[in-house]
């Protein structure tokens, strides 16, 4: 018999107890087959429909026909309006426990979701990677359905172990099938003939259109789709194995927040280069982190997760920081563009509750003292602005100015300045160019907000361009890589000795850094280890340039150990960034020699219908 619960409005709502779960119960043979089938089915289906291994070219050609994008635009607007109306009538209120109400909400929600699914498919003409998002969502839904319907009584550890190893195994099977397919298809590794045929089918003229146009990009994306899907499934499998551990879900969510922050930093670092990478890194980073966080929350349960996080020491510290004026200022900066819509939506909800058009009638009594807004919105805005409004707004201005300086002033300004130096020094003697670049690179590294990638890209363009005629492209590129590597190490040494060790003598600086905190003591322990270690490389090569080197000086890390730990940056990302800058020289020369006519225009950005 279900237990009865009396709600706020004295409404009787049945509450069903969750099924018992035996954490040590292994999966049966049929359950294991269902789990692995659910892992394999989305991969095979997606690669069959949206990759060159299957019918991807034909499917993309049909979905990208003229007029489909306009239909997708209208369907998206209608679907979002439908969901907004459901939100206005409290259809997603957590207090809804009536089976009839839940069934009606599910039916009403499925209609706009299906419409959004169709709209995403019809928008591939301009958003060629949209089906990848649908693949991730579909994979999540299949995994949840198998967990709830096939393995409801199986322990979490056993289920996640099967899911993790299944994804890793199918990753290698997918990559092996992709390599075999490439060899069997055209028996060569450059695929020039295949890409030329695909460009003709997709109506892409490579003499006029650049790879930034979706139709030209689609041929390469559909060709590399097995590799991309394999990478996603591999990390999904690794995450599943980690989730099978004790407290794995809580730690995974923390890791994803850190990973997302690192992705944002990388995106901002290369945003000024305008190479089309910043948006892609940010989109896939947000997509993947969202995927893993949703999986973690779904596995552990929202209430259990909230209880576990609240019991952590770091949660109490973060809760204290969240009520500070700087934190409120950051929230205002991030949410200011959507605050008017939040107010309008709150007013709409309040009107609907007054008219009695709500799935949660007792909410009307909660808001009876409010005239225009809901109680929750009013309390949130009152807390955010508070009594110390001047201080909160001042911090918001400081944060906005800091972001503008870093993103525009440094991200764009540094690239413009380096581009100006390229135009000046490109005709000089190669030896003079190398010396000038070294002085310029060290000077840029000594500025705290300047990231490293723009300097490496400039080296690839400037040094390789100056030395290519005498040493060849690859010879000049190799020399440029080592010049940039030496510039990086020399700059880090100057940052540590010039700034870090001098700042370490000030008590206020040591207090602000938290020199005696557990975190800083752990970092210092990792950095003091002789030779190379994964924690040491992660700190010195993964952190921002200036803050990391200065912190080494404040902590008193020996210069030798800091240089040894920083040296792997050569193979982690420095060499590839320099090569990316050098390849732009070849791209420019190829475009100049193959362009049929001057002034050919690029396709416009996707307009609304």
C-alpha positions, 0 to 999 in steps of 0.5 A: 500500500502506498503511504499518504502524504498531506501537502500544503493545501491538504491535498492527499498525494500518494508517495510510492517507495522506491524499489529495494536495491542490492548493491552486491547483486551482479547483472544476469546474462540477459541484463548484461546483454541489454546493457551492452546492446543499449550501448552499441545501438546508439553508436551503430545507428548514428554512424549508419545515418550520419557518417560517411561509413553509412548514408551520412552524405545522403542524409545530410543532403536531404536534411539541408535542402533549401527551406528546411532551415526556415522550417526548423526556425519556426518549429524551434520558436513554437516548441520553446513557446510551448515549454514556456507556457507549461512553465507558466502553469507550474507543470514542472513543479516538483510537488506534483505527485498525482499519477494522472498529473504526471502522465499529462505533464509527460505527454505535454512535454514530449510534444515540444521535445519531439518538435525540437528534435525535428528542428535540430535535424532540419538545422544541419544546413548551418549547424552541422554538429547539431546531430551530435548533441542529439546523439548524446541526449539519446544515449543518456535516455537509453542508459536511463531507460535500461537502468530503470526498466531492466536493472532497477534492483541491480547495484550501482557499482555493477551497472556502471562497471558494465556500462563503462567497460562496454563503452570502452570496448565499443570505442576501440571496435568503432575506431578499428572499423573506421581504419579498416573502412578507410583502407578498403574504400579508396586504399589511400590515406589522403582521401582526396578523391573521396572528399572531392566527390563528397563536395560535389554531392554537397554543392560545395565549391572549394575554389570559392567557399572556405571550410567555415561554410557548413556544406564544406565542413560537413564532408570532413566532419562526417568523415571523422564522425567515428573518431569523434563518437569514439572519443566521446564514448571512451571518456563516457566509459572512463567516467562510468568506471569512476562513478562505480567507486565510493563517492564517485558521483560527487567527485565527478561533479566537482571534476566536471566543474573544474574541467569546464573552467579549464575549457573556458580558460582555453577558449578565452586564451585562443579566442583572439586568434580567430581560428574557429577553435574557441567556439568549438572547444567551448561547445563540446566542453559544455556538452561533455561536462553537462552529459557527465553531470546529468549522469551523476545527478541521475545516478545518485539522486538530487536529494542524496547529492545535496545532502552529501555535498552539504556535508563536505568542508569545501561546501561550507566554505563555498556557501560562505563565499556565495553570500559575499558581495563579490559573489553576488556581483558575479551573479549579476554580471552573468545573469543580467542579460536574462534578468528582464526575461526572468521578471517577465516570466515570474509576472506571468506565473503570478498571473496564471496562479491568480486565474487558477491556471496552475498544476499546483493550486497550493502555490497560489496561497504561498503568493497571496501577499505578492502583487506582481512577482512570485514569492521565490523570485522576490526573495531571490532578487531581495537576497541578490541586491540586498541592503548593500546595493552599492557594494554589490554593483561596484563589484559587478562593475569591477568584474565586468571591467576585468572580463572586458580587459582580459577578453577584448583588451588582451585577447584581441589587443594582443593578437592585433599588436602581434599581427602589427609586429608581423607586418613590420618584421616579415622582411627583416633578416631571419636572425634579426626576426628570431631575436626580436620575436624572443624579446617580444615574446618574453615581454608579452609573457611578463604581462599577467593577463596575456596567455601563451597561445597567441605568442606561439601562433605569432611565432609560427607565422613570423619565424617560419615565414622569415626562415622558410625560403632558406631552410624549408617549411618543416625545418623552419617549423622545427626551429620555431618550435624550439625557439618558442619553447625556450621563450616559454621556459625563460619567461617562466624563470623570469616570472618566478625569480623576478615577481614570485620570490620578491612578492613572497617576502610580503606578509600580505601576499603570503596571507592572500595566497594562503601559504599555510593552507592544506591546498597550498601545502599539497601543491608545494609538495607536488612541485618539490618532487624531483623529476617528472610526475603527473601532479607536477606536470598538471600544475605547471603545464595546465595552469595559467602562465603568469599566476603559476610561475609566480606562485612557484616563486612565492612557495619557494620552489627550486627553479630547476624543479619548476623548469623540469616540470614545465618542459613537457609543455613542448609535447602537450600543446606548444608544438601543435599551436606553433604548427597551427600558426605555420600552417596558416602560411600554407593556407594563405598561399594555397588560397592565393594561387587557386582563387578563380577571381578576386573578391569572391564572397563567403557565404553569409551567416545563418539568417532568420527566415 
